[in-house]
Amino acid sequence: MSAIGNRSAVSRLVVLMLALVAIAVTVSACGGNDDETSAASSGSAGPASSGDASGAGEEAAKSGMNLPKGLTAGILHVQGTAQSDQLIGYGVEDALNALDIPYSSQDAQGNPAKMASGLDALINKNPSVVFGISVEPATITAQLKKMQQKGIPFINVGGTVAESPLVALSPVPSDYAQSAIATQYLLNTLGAENSKEPGTPVGEVASFGFDPIYSLFQRRITFETMVNEAPGVKIVADHQIDFENPTGDIQSATESIVQANPDLKAIYSCCDFTLPPIAAGLRQAGATDVKVVSAQLADPAVLDLIQKGEITAVGNAALGASSWMAVDEFASSEAEKREICRTCWMKNEYMFAYSMVDQENVDPSFQLRPDFAIQPLIVDYPGYYEAKWKKEFGI
């Protein structure tokens, strides 16, 4: 794809600098370090992490706000079977429900054609706004232009997408940061296992990703850049996931990579939904000693795999905060009768609370939904926005 070709020109130096900035924030929690304070304190920069999210939300509320009646919304999923997609979608739904805004949904199931047709179906309902979960603008350009003509804003949530004037807002965690923290953890782990030169990472590694989704491209390029700065580490395989058959494709690819590279030490993955089939593939190949690290945590099954030691560690950013930030800005723009502010959400970026989850701190106790347990929230962003809206809108 030409878009991917253009992206490959991203400066390695810029990527590395972004990665190192993220590492500086959380490096003390990575790679087997005994200091666990950074994971617990990584969200402490913002008011809602102090334990009084409601108080912080009320303090942030504006006076004299009235939410217009009759607002409706659409939600376009990129791959509804991915737990990260579900978690982000739950956040949009919960936030809309808190504001009493009805919505309808479409699931593209990883198929670009279905992304376009699904958005067409949502547009036909004439919603006030559509929230897309990491849907690349290039796959829905005609529909986005139609929305622009009709005055319907398209807001991206969850993961980074390519910059486009047709996207009104994109309040998302940094994919560079998520990947940098996870990659540094992997490198630290490889260094800890080096008996000849302790602290120096060595070994063969493989990666799983999907470059046509820009957020996943950013994660892979960060991983690749950082690993290439470690002379003793070699990337022996980079598998591009078949998004229309992810489970079978990932498991078979894992087995093939292990067979072709018997000295494989670690696997880096873009996404949480890849981890159960990677673990299954390693079991099938008899290679359960291979370390597995991912940049993103949202799948409840992954927490169990971490507890069992089948997955080494997973990066954790509060993806659901993206949804609440997006809904808040949309509601505020409607109440204030103004354009959507593209950057105002950044004051609450601390809510993403980047950290790593491994066997030492895994805690599948927070029930986001029945049978959907996730790592407890470091920052109570739902409590913050619910209190803010109650004071602003009387809801």
Buried (B, 14 or more C-beta within 10 A) or exposed (E): EEBEEEBEEBEEEEBBEBBBEBBEBBBBBBBBBEEBEBBBBBBBEBBBBEEBBBBBBBBBBEEEBEBEEEBBBBBBBBBBBBBBBBBBBBBBBBBBEBBEBEBEBBBBBBBBEBBBBBBBBBBEEEBBBBBBBBBBBBBBEEBBEBBBEEEBBBBBBBBBBBEBEBBBBBBBBBBBBBBBBBBBBBBBBBBBBBEEEEEBBBBBBBBBBBBBBBBBBBBBBBBBBBBEEBEBBBBBBBBBBBBEEBBEBBBBBBBBBBEEBEEBBBBBBBBBBBBBBBBBBBBEBEBEEBBBBBBBBBBBBBBBBBBEEBBBBBBBBBBBBBBBBBBBBBBBBBBEEEEBBEEBBEEBBBBBBBBBBBEBBBEBEEEBEEEBBBBEBBBBBBBBBBBBBBBBBEE
